């Protein structure tokens, strides 16, 4: 007696009750997912900058060949801009709630700067600093689109700090002579300073000492900080 051959799932050929063959999985591997690839490009640009990052570097980091990179993101400049925008979106997600939180101004500033240090000191191969200060600021010299993004980032940070100081002044935590705009610029300058120092691998303890001194100046009730 000849045994009938079984179908793919154990049923005889032509058996209507046999389970259908499992369809082959389609889709690109995870490295080709645009969201994942963009995150890897962001890490590379943030660490190495625009000029020092080659298409070969990007291809190796993302697992995508050049045609795939071009198809998903456009050219290298477009990928850089999209990476910078992702960085800003991520920073907003981390910092936005802290800026909006209604707490004593000294405590709020401490939390803001601590979160900034967490961002700037992150990186598997060493602190990466701030994308705006360390790499986009350089590209802004020759590229008007990147320059507009950098200017927008600086203005956005100034406004966020100014709102913190306005609330503090309204609550009587700052003297009447305090100017929220001037204080915001001082706070932003401190952020930029610790970003550069973090990239230079200054220890966190030293950066925290700089922050503590700056906060003492910004929330002092004795120092007049008003515009002429």
TORKE-287825 format. One line per 4 residues: for each residue x, y, z of N, C-alpha, C. Coordinates in nm, 4 decimals. Layout:
# residues N
X,Y,Z,X,Y,Z,X,Y,Z | ...
***
This chain:
# residues 228
0.0853,-0.1188,0.0000,0.0000,0.0000,0.0000,0.0882,0.1228,0.0000 | 0.0593,0.2106,-0.0919,0.1394,0.3317,-0.1044,0.0814,0.4401,-0.0149 | 0.1641,0.4991,0.0684,0.1179,0.6047,0.1581,0.1109,0.7364,0.0824 | -0.0007,0.8050,0.0991,-0.0182,0.9326,0.0317,0.0741,1.0374,0.0938
0.1276,1.1189,0.0051,0.2109,1.2287,0.0540,0.1247,1.3335,0.1226 | 0.1804,1.3868,0.2270,0.1068,1.4873,0.3029,0.1408,1.6261,0.2537 | 0.0448,1.7164,0.2705,0.0645,1.8556,0.2323,0.1555,1.9248,0.3301 | 0.1744,2.0542,0.3099,0.2690,2.1308,0.3928,0.2367,2.1263,0.5398
0.1071,2.1183,0.5740,0.0685,2.1211,0.7147,0.0167,1.9872,0.7613 | 0.0497,1.8805,0.6918,0.0121,1.7464,0.7374,-0.1078,1.6906,0.6654 | -0.1777,1.7661,0.5837,-0.2937,1.7170,0.5119,-0.2536,1.6610,0.3777 | -0.3397,1.5801,0.3187,-0.3107,1.5241,0.1874,-0.3247,1.6319,0.0825
-0.2532,1.6183,-0.0286,-0.2657,1.7176,-0.1354,-0.4092,1.7284,-0.1830 | -0.4556,1.8547,-0.1953,-0.5912,1.8758,-0.2406,-0.6942,1.8680,-0.1301 | -0.6513,1.8378,-0.0092,-0.7449,1.8288,0.1033,-0.7913,1.9677,0.1410 | -0.9211,1.9959,0.1280,-0.9751,2.1276,0.1586,-0.9624,2.1633,0.3064
-0.9532,2.0619,0.3907,-0.9461,2.0869,0.5348,-0.8033,2.1102,0.5825 | -0.7096,2.0927,0.4920,-0.5703,2.1115,0.5331,-0.5456,2.2577,0.5650 | -0.4634,2.2806,0.6682,-0.4314,2.4182,0.7071,-0.3519,2.4853,0.5967 | -0.3817,2.6111,0.5662,-0.3079,2.6797,0.4595,-0.1626,2.7007,0.4982
-0.0793,2.7010,0.3995,0.0633,2.7237,0.4259,0.0831,2.8623,0.4843 | 0.1720,2.8736,0.5818,0.1989,3.0025,0.6472,0.2647,3.0967,0.5459 | 0.2071,3.2148,0.5277,0.2655,3.3064,0.4291,0.4041,3.3501,0.4715 | 0.4879,3.3744,0.3723,0.6213,3.4211,0.4025,0.6168,3.5627,0.4590
0.6985,3.5881,0.5585,0.7029,3.7211,0.6180,0.7726,3.8180,0.5228 | 0.7143,3.9332,0.5148,0.7726,4.0351,0.4306,0.8126,4.1541,0.5159 | 0.8845,4.2441,0.4547,0.9256,4.3641,0.5269,1.0752,4.3657,0.5503 | 1.1267,4.4836,0.5699,1.2693,4.5003,0.5905,1.3077,4.4650,0.7327
1.4299,4.4252,0.7541,1.4752,4.4024,0.8914,1.4713,4.5321,0.9704 | 1.4798,4.5202,1.1003,1.4608,4.6357,1.1880,1.5576,4.7494,1.1553 | 1.6783,4.7162,1.1144,1.7763,4.8204,1.0851,1.7299,4.9105,0.9718 | 1.6346,4.8625,0.8908,1.5880,4.9412,0.7787,1.4629,5.0208,0.8125
1.4132,5.0081,0.9305,1.2988,5.0880,0.9698,1.3436,5.2334,0.9801 | 1.2754,5.3232,0.9124,1.3202,5.4627,0.9100,1.3404,5.5230,1.0486 | 1.2526,5.4921,1.1424,1.2624,5.5516,1.2751,1.3896,5.5062,1.3464 | 1.4202,5.3773,1.3331,1.5413,5.3224,1.3952,1.6656,5.3780,1.3263
1.6632,5.3790,1.1943,1.7784,5.4281,1.1182,1.8050,5.5752,1.1474 | 1.6989,5.6540,1.1612,1.7171,5.7964,1.1904,1.7824,5.8153,1.3262 | 1.7451,5.7338,1.4218,1.8075,5.7434,1.5535,1.9560,5.7127,1.5485 | 1.9940,5.6160,1.4644,2.1352,5.5816,1.4525,2.2124,5.6911,1.3788
2.1493,5.7507,1.2795,2.2124,5.8626,1.2091,2.2296,5.9811,1.3031 | 2.1304,6.0056,1.3862,2.1394,6.1135,1.4842,2.2586,6.0941,1.5763 | 2.2762,5.9741,1.6272,2.3894,5.9467,1.7162,2.5222,5.9741,1.6465 | 2.5295,5.9348,1.5194,2.6544,5.9521,1.4453,2.6827,6.0992,1.4168
2.5825,6.1718,1.3698,2.6010,6.3144,1.3420,2.6331,6.3916,1.4699 | 2.5682,6.3548,1.5762,2.5899,6.4254,1.7022,2.7311,6.4037,1.7550 | 2.7832,6.2863,1.7325,2.9181,6.2552,1.7801,3.0267,6.3104,1.6894 | 3.0041,6.3042,1.5574,3.1101,6.3361,1.4621,3.0881,6.4648,1.3844
2.9662,6.5195,1.3870,2.9390,6.6372,1.3070,2.9036,6.6012,1.1643 | 2.8740,6.7036,1.0837,2.8291,6.6806,0.9467,2.9440,6.6434,0.8538 | 3.0468,6.7267,0.8498,3.1542,6.7075,0.7525,3.2299,6.5771,0.7742 | 3.2509,6.5403,0.9004,3.3314,6.4213,0.9309,3.2524,6.2918,0.9189
3.1236,6.3017,0.8942,3.0406,6.1821,0.8793,3.0203,6.1544,0.7308 | 3.0708,6.0431,0.6835,3.0592,6.0079,0.5420,2.9346,5.9231,0.5182 | 2.8997,5.9101,0.3921,2.7878,5.8226,0.3575,2.8192,5.6777,0.3934 | 2.9463,5.6410,0.3826,2.9853,5.5059,0.4233,2.9621,5.4859,0.5729
2.9938,5.5887,0.6522,2.9694,5.5816,0.7967,2.8205,5.5653,0.8250 | 2.7396,5.6431,0.7557,2.5948,5.6374,0.7761,2.5390,5.5024,0.7333 | 2.5912,5.4503,0.6238,2.5462,5.3199,0.5758,2.5790,5.2106,0.6767 | 2.6993,5.2180,0.7326,2.7401,5.1172,0.8308,2.6588,5.1292,0.9592
2.6306,5.2520,1.0022,2.5580,5.2736,1.1280,2.4123,5.2315,1.1171 | 2.3514,5.2591,1.0023,2.2089,5.2312,0.9866,2.1803,5.0941,0.9286 | 2.2837,5.0308,0.8671,2.2602,4.9042,0.7991,2.1920,4.9208,0.6650 | 2.1940,5.0409,0.6108,2.1270,5.0708,0.4845,2.2311,5.1084,0.3790
2.2126,5.0575,0.2588,2.3024,5.0989,0.1518,2.2627,5.2384,0.1030 | 2.3450,5.2944,0.0146,2.3189,5.4325,-0.0285,2.1821,5.4517,-0.0941 | 2.1417,5.3646,-0.1875,2.0089,5.3828,-0.2476,1.8966,5.3813,-0.1440 | 1.9103,5.2963,-0.0434,1.8078,5.2901,0.0606,1.8068,5.4174,0.1442
1.9273,5.4693,0.1741,1.9372,5.5948,0.2485,1.8722,5.7090,0.1716 | 1.9063,5.7180,0.0426,1.8495,5.8246,-0.0391,1.6982,5.8107,-0.0492 | 1.6519,5.6871,-0.0652,1.5091,5.6657,-0.0778,1.4318,5.7005,0.0481 | 1.4919,5.6739,0.1641,1.4224,5.6978,0.2907,1.4355,5.8413,0.3399
1.5517,5.9029,0.3171,1.5786,6.0324,0.3800,1.6242,6.1431,0.2855 | 1.6526,6.1113,0.1611,1.7103,6.2114,0.0732,1.8618,6.2086,0.0848 | 1.9259,6.3197,0.0522,2.0714,6.3226,0.0560,2.1231,6.3400,0.1982 | 2.2538,6.3498,0.2115,2.3170,6.3577,0.3443,2.2697,6.4809,0.4214
2.2565,6.5930,0.3542,2.2120,6.7159,0.4206,2.0703,6.7000,0.4746 | 1.9817,6.6419,0.3956,1.8447,6.6208,0.4414,1.8410,6.5282,0.5628 | 1.9245,6.4260,0.5584,1.9308,6.3337,0.6718,1.9830,6.4058,0.7959 | 2.0799,6.4935,0.7771,2.1335,6.5715,0.8894,2.0243,6.6604,0.9503
1.9501,6.7291,0.8657,1.8439,6.8175,0.9144,1.7364,6.7377,0.9872 | 1.6998,6.6230,0.9321,1.5992,6.5394,0.9984,1.6522,6.4866,1.1319 | 1.7820,6.4579,1.1377,1.8422,6.4119,1.2630,1.8399,6.5228,1.3676 | 1.8721,6.6441,1.3251,1.8709,6.7579,1.4177,1.7293,6.7842,1.4687
1.6312,6.7728,1.3794,1.4928,6.7915,1.4230,1.4527,6.6841,1.5229 | 1.4976,6.5615,1.5006,1.4685,6.4533,1.5959,1.5316,6.4848,1.7322 | 1.6552,6.5333,1.7300,1.7210,6.5703,1.8550,1.6394,6.6742,1.9305 | 1.5926,6.7748,1.8604,1.5139,6.8804,1.9255,1.3820,6.8247,1.9789
1.3179,6.7384,1.9041,1.1931,6.6777,1.9510,1.2174,6.5952,2.0775 | 1.3271,6.5203,2.0788,1.3598,6.4400,2.1970,1.3883,6.5285,2.3175 | 1.4613,6.6381,2.2946,1.4933,6.7289,2.4046,1.3665,6.7930,2.4608 | 1.2750,6.8306,2.3728,1.1481,6.8879,2.4202,1.0722,6.7874,2.5058
1.0730,6.6624,2.4632,1.0000,6.5595,2.5378,1.0564,6.5440,2.6784 | 1.1886,6.5580,2.6915,1.2522,6.5432,2.8222,1.2367,6.6696,2.9073 | 1.2577,6.7848,2.8450,1.2670,6.9100,2.9202,1.1343,6.9838,2.9345 | 1.0419,6.9601,2.8428,0.9190,7.0396,2.8408,0.8420,7.0378,2.9717
0.8228,6.9205,3.0269,0.7470,6.9095,3.1511,0.8156,6.9782,3.2677 | 0.9489,6.9732,3.2702,1.0228,7.0377,3.3789,1.0084,7.1886,3.3692 | 1.0142,7.2426,3.2486,0.9978,7.3868,3.2311,0.8574,7.4321,3.2701 | 0.7582,7.3500,3.2423,0.6198,7.3890,3.2729,0.5830,7.3650,3.4185
0.6595,7.2865,3.4881,0.6271,7.2515,3.6264,0.6319,7.3748,3.7159 | 0.5279,7.3932,3.7948,0.5196,7.5101,3.8823,0.5756,7.4733,4.0195 | 0.7034,7.4998,4.0398,0.7709,7.4706,4.1646,0.8623,7.5880,4.1975 | 0.9178,7.5953,4.3179,1.0106,7.7038,4.3505,1.1204,7.7136,4.2462
1.1565,7.8375,4.2105,1.2446,7.8594,4.0963,1.3813,7.7926,4.1135 | 1.4366,7.7963,4.2339,1.5668,7.7328,4.2533,1.5583,7.5821,4.2262 | 1.4561,7.5202,4.2791,1.4378,7.3768,4.2581,1.4133,7.3459,4.1114 | 1.3359,7.4311,4.0454,1.3082,7.4102,3.9041,1.4355,7.4212,3.8206
1.5164,7.5223,3.8480,1.6420,7.5383,3.7749,1.7359,7.4198,3.7984 | 1.7404,7.3718,3.9198,1.8251,7.2558,3.9493,1.7833,7.1367,3.8659 | 1.6526,7.1149,3.8540,1.6033,7.0013,3.7762,1.6290,7.0207,3.6268 | 1.6134,7.1421,3.5781,1.6386,7.1695,3.4365,1.7840,7.1419,3.4011
1.8757,7.1950,3.4816,2.0176,7.1763,3.4516,2.0609,7.0311,3.4710 | 2.0026,6.9633,3.5681,2.0358,6.8219,3.5879,1.9928,6.7392,3.4668 | 1.8733,6.7698,3.4133,1.8262,6.6986,3.2947,1.9140,6.7297,3.1740 | 1.9582,6.8557,3.1624,2.0462,6.8937,3.0526,2.1788,6.8171,3.0611
2.2329,6.8056,3.1812,2.3585,6.7315,3.1978,2.3405,6.5844,3.1619 | 2.2259,6.5273,3.1964,2.1997,6.3881,3.1590,2.2075,6.3711,3.0071 | 2.1527,6.4689,2.9343,2.1546,6.4631,2.7884,2.2965,6.4801,2.7355 | 2.3671,6.5806,2.7855,2.4989,6.6148,2.7310,2.6057,6.5112,2.7649
2.5910,6.4454,2.8777,2.6913,6.3481,2.9196,2.6621,6.2075,2.8678 | 2.5514,6.1901,2.7966,2.5159,6.0581,2.7452,2.6019,6.0232,2.6248 | 2.6171,5.8939,2.6018,2.6943,5.8472,2.4867,2.7781,5.7269,2.5243 | 2.7694,5.6228,2.4439,2.8427,5.5003,2.4741,2.9937,5.5184,2.4641
3.0371,5.6081,2.3768,3.1804,5.6276,2.3561,3.2298,5.7593,2.4164 | 3.1504,5.8188,2.5034,3.1900,5.9442,2.5663,3.0801,6.0479,2.5523 | 3.0865,6.1533,2.6314,2.9833,6.2572,2.6282,2.9689,6.3184,2.4896 | 2.8429,6.3373,2.4469,2.8192,6.3902,2.3127,2.7836,6.5376,2.3119
2.7610,6.5962,2.4297,2.7290,6.7379,2.4341,2.5938,6.7685,2.3723 | 2.5825,6.8871,2.3155,2.4562,6.9369,2.2609,2.4662,6.9453,2.1092 | 2.3695,6.8909,2.0393,2.3687,6.8943,1.8934,2.3701,7.0389,1.8432 | 2.2900,7.1246,1.9063,2.2815,7.2641,1.8623,2.4161,7.3336,1.8734
2.4792,7.3208,1.9884,2.6033,7.3929,2.0151,2.7218,7.3288,1.9449 | 2.7303,7.1966,1.9473,2.8521,7.1286,1.9047,2.8610,7.1053,1.7539 | 2.7491,7.0936,1.6849,2.7578,7.0639,1.5422,2.6689,7.1531,1.4567 | 2.5422,7.1712,1.4956,2.4528,7.2537,1.4136,2.4991,7.3991,1.4103
2.5572,7.4471,1.5191,2.6065,7.5839,1.5212,2.7134,7.6081,1.4158 | 2.7959,7.5097,1.3899,2.8998,7.5220,1.2874,2.8389,7.5216,1.1475 | 2.7423,7.4327,1.1245,2.6789,7.4250,0.9934,2.5923,7.5463,0.9645 | 2.5475,7.6158,1.0694,2.4610,7.7325,1.0523,2.5314,7.8474,0.9801
2.6639,7.8482,0.9834,2.7393,7.9566,0.9204,2.7098,7.9640,0.7707 | 2.7036,7.8494,0.7041,2.6893,7.8469,0.5584,2.5525,7.8007,0.5101 | 2.4740,7.7392,0.5973,2.3456,7.6833,0.5547,2.2309,7.7618,0.6167 | 2.1541,7.8361,0.5387,2.0472,7.9199,0.5954,1.9363,7.8404,0.6639
1.9076,7.7202,0.6142,1.8020,7.6403,0.6765,1.8441,7.5923,0.8154 | 1.9673,7.5460,0.8249,2.0171,7.5023,0.9552,2.0329,7.6223,1.0476 | 2.0755,7.7355,0.9926,2.0872,7.8568,1.0743,1.9526,7.8957,1.1339 | 1.8468,7.8862,1.0545,1.7131,7.9187,1.1049,1.6733,7.8229,1.2165
1.7076,7.6956,1.2023,1.6747,7.5982,1.3065,1.7513,7.6272,1.4348 | 1.8792,7.6640,1.4216,1.9594,7.6948,1.5399,1.9059,7.8190,1.6091 | 1.8754,7.9230,1.5326,1.8209,8.0444,1.5916,1.6896,8.0173,1.6632 | 1.6074,7.9326,1.6021,1.4808,7.8964,1.6632,1.5028,7.8211,1.7943
1.6028,7.7325,1.7956,1.6332,7.6558,1.9170,1.6797,7.7485,2.0293 | 1.7650,7.8448,1.9956,1.8142,7.9384,2.0969,1.7008,8.0246,2.1505 | 1.6168,8.0732,2.0613,1.5036,8.1572,2.1031,1.4057,8.0784,2.1890 | 1.3808,7.9542,2.1499,1.2882,7.8692,2.2250,1.3374,7.8462,2.3672
1.4663,7.8245,2.3826,1.5230,7.8039,2.5160,1.5137,7.9320,2.5986 | 1.5467,8.0459,2.5377,1.5360,8.1739,2.6084,1.3939,8.1970,2.6581 | 1.2970,8.1710,2.5726,1.1565,8.1945,2.6099,1.1124,8.1013,2.7220 | 1.1573,7.9770,2.7168,1.1195,7.8817,2.8210,1.1759,7.9246,2.9563
1.3024,7.9676,2.9585,1.3611,8.0161,3.0832,1.2919,8.1438,3.1297 | 1.2636,8.2347,3.0376,1.1997,8.3615,3.0743,1.0659,8.3367,3.1428 | 0.9913,8.2385,3.0934,0.8627,8.2076,3.1557,0.8815,8.1578,3.2987 | 0.9860,8.0797,3.3223,1.0154,8.0341,3.4580,1.0416,8.1527,3.5509
1.1217,8.2460,3.5037,1.1568,8.3610,3.5873,1.0388,8.4560,3.6059 | 0.9520,8.4672,3.5068,0.8318,8.5498,3.5245,0.7424,8.4932,3.6338 | 0.7240,8.3623,3.6318,0.6421,8.3003,3.7358,0.7044,8.3237,3.8728 | 0.8364,8.3077,3.8806,0.9053,8.3275,4.0086,0.8920,8.4710,4.0561
0.9014,8.5642,3.9651,0.8888,8.7055,4.0025,0.7462,8.7356,4.0495 | 0.6476,8.6799,3.9806,0.5080,8.7004,4.0192,0.4800,8.6432,4.1580 | 0.5517,8.5373,4.1936,0.5305,8.4745,4.3249,0.6165,8.5388,4.4338 | 0.6951,8.6383,4.3978,0.7775,8.7067,4.4968,0.9084,8.6371,4.5275
0.9475,8.5414,4.4451,1.0740,8.4720,4.4675,1.1935,8.5514,4.4167 | 1.1683,8.6499,4.3321,1.2735,8.7342,4.2774,1.2410,8.8804,4.3078 | 1.3425,8.9656,4.3155,1.3179,9.1069,4.3446,1.2473,9.1764,4.2280 | 1.1874,9.2895,4.2570,1.1187,9.3654,4.1529,1.2135,9.4098,4.0420
1.3401,9.4261,4.0753,1.4380,9.4715,3.9769,1.4805,9.3614,3.8800 | 1.4454,9.2371,3.9087,1.4882,9.1250,3.8236,1.4199,9.1318,3.6875 | 1.4965,9.1136,3.5840,1.4437,9.1128,3.4472,1.4439,8.9688,3.3967 | 1.3245,8.9089,3.3775,1.3185,8.7694,3.3336,1.3924,8.7423,3.2031
1.3948,8.8406,3.1128,1.4622,8.8205,2.9845,1.6131,8.8103,3.0038 | 1.6691,8.8997,3.0865,1.8127,8.8965,3.1134,1.8505,8.7679,3.1858 | 1.7707,8.7301,3.2837,1.7977,8.6075,3.3574,1.7897,8.4857,3.2652 | 1.6945,8.4875,3.1727,1.6800,8.3765,3.0781,1.8038,8.3646,2.9903
1.8571,8.4768,2.9457,1.9778,8.4731,2.8627,2.0965,8.4204,2.9417 | 2.1037,8.4561,3.0680,2.2106,8.4054,3.1532,2.1958,8.2543,3.1730 | 2.0730,8.2102,3.1933,2.0485,8.0665,3.2106,2.0839,7.9899,3.0831 | 2.0439,8.0435,2.9676,2.0754,7.9780,2.8412,2.2259,7.9720,2.8187
2.2950,8.0809,2.8526,2.4405,8.0826,2.8376,2.5055,7.9759,2.9250 | 2.4491,7.9535,3.0416,2.5011,7.8485,3.1300,2.4792,7.7108,3.0678 | 2.3633,7.6911,3.0078,2.3361,7.5652,2.9384,2.4390,7.5405,2.8293 | 2.4671,7.6432,2.7507,2.5621,7.6274,2.6406,2.7028,7.5999,2.6934
2.7373,7.6641,2.8023,2.8703,7.6447,2.8597,2.8892,7.5009,2.9082 | 2.7918,7.4482,2.9803,2.8082,7.3124,3.0314,2.8023,7.2103,2.9181 | 2.7337,7.2453,2.8080,2.7309,7.1552,2.6929,2.8699,7.1401,2.6327 | 2.9383,7.2534,2.6161,3.0737,7.2502,2.5606,3.1681,7.1781,2.6563
3.1600,7.2097,2.7826,3.2490,7.1483,2.8817,3.2211,6.9982,2.8950 | 3.0951,6.9606,2.8839,3.0618,6.8179,2.8896,3.1270,6.7435,2.7742 | 3.1222,6.8027,2.6548,3.1842,6.7386,2.5380,3.3351,6.7273,2.5561 | 3.3935,6.8223,2.6293,3.5368,6.8187,2.6575,3.5699,6.7255,2.7735
3.4677,6.6535,2.8210,3.4826,6.5527,2.9260,3.5215,6.6120,3.0618 | 3.4727,6.7318,3.0878,3.4843,6.7859,3.2228,3.3961,6.7001,3.3138 | 3.4450,6.6583,3.4304,3.3659,6.5711,3.5184,3.2332,6.6348,3.5590 | 3.1339,6.5511,3.5780,3.0012,6.6014,3.6132,3.0041,6.6836,3.7413
3.0848,6.6435,3.8365,3.0917,6.7170,3.9621,3.1324,6.8627,3.9383 | 3.2257,6.8850,3.8481,3.2672,7.0219,3.8182,3.1567,7.0979,3.7448 | 3.0877,7.0308,3.6571,2.9777,7.0949,3.5857,2.8649,7.1323,3.6822 | 2.8382,7.0457,3.7772,2.7341,7.0747,3.8765,2.7734,7.1935,3.9638
2.9032,7.2101,3.9887,2.9487,7.3257,4.0662,2.9263,7.4543,3.9874 | 2.9502,7.4512,3.8566,2.9233,7.5680,3.7722,2.7742,7.6023,3.7752 | 2.6925,7.5003,3.7633,2.5479,7.5200,3.7655,2.5032,7.5804,3.8984 | 2.5540,7.5267,4.0076,2.5141,7.5766,4.1405,2.5502,7.7240,4.1556
2.6697,7.7627,4.1102,2.7093,7.9022,4.1192,2.6227,7.9918,4.0336 | 2.5889,7.9458,3.9129,2.5042,8.0248,3.8239,2.3640,8.0419,3.8821 | 2.3105,7.9366,3.9405,2.1776,7.9471,4.0013,2.1792,8.0455,4.1170 | 2.2851,8.0424,4.1963,2.2961,8.1383,4.3074,2.2880,8.2819,4.2569
2.3538,8.3086,4.1448,2.3498,8.4433,4.0870,2.2100,8.4754,4.0344 | 2.1483,8.3808,3.9651,2.0200,8.4066,3.9007,1.9050,8.4270,3.9983 | 1.9094,8.3611,4.1121,1.7965,8.3723,4.2056,1.8288,8.4616,4.3245 | 1.9435,8.5295,4.3203,1.9803,8.6190,4.4298,1.8821,8.7351,4.4395
1.8431,8.7688,4.5606,1.7519,8.8806,4.5821,1.8297,9.0115,4.6011 | 1.9611,9.0030,4.6043,2.0417,9.1223,4.6282,2.0984,9.1819,4.4997 | 2.1124,9.0995,4.3972,2.1750,9.1457,4.2765,2.0713,9.1999,4.1789 | 2.0742,9.3306,4.1466,1.9772,9.3838,4.0494,2.0092,9.3357,3.9084
1.9126,9.2749,3.8444,1.9327,9.2244,3.7101,1.8219,9.2783,3.6201 | 1.8251,9.4077,3.5976,1.7245,9.4702,3.5137,1.7936,9.5392,3.3983 | 1.7230,9.5521,3.2889,1.7776,9.6201,3.1724,1.7807,9.7701,3.1996 | 1.8767,9.8434,3.1399,1.8862,9.9883,3.1606,1.7595,10.0588,3.1169
***
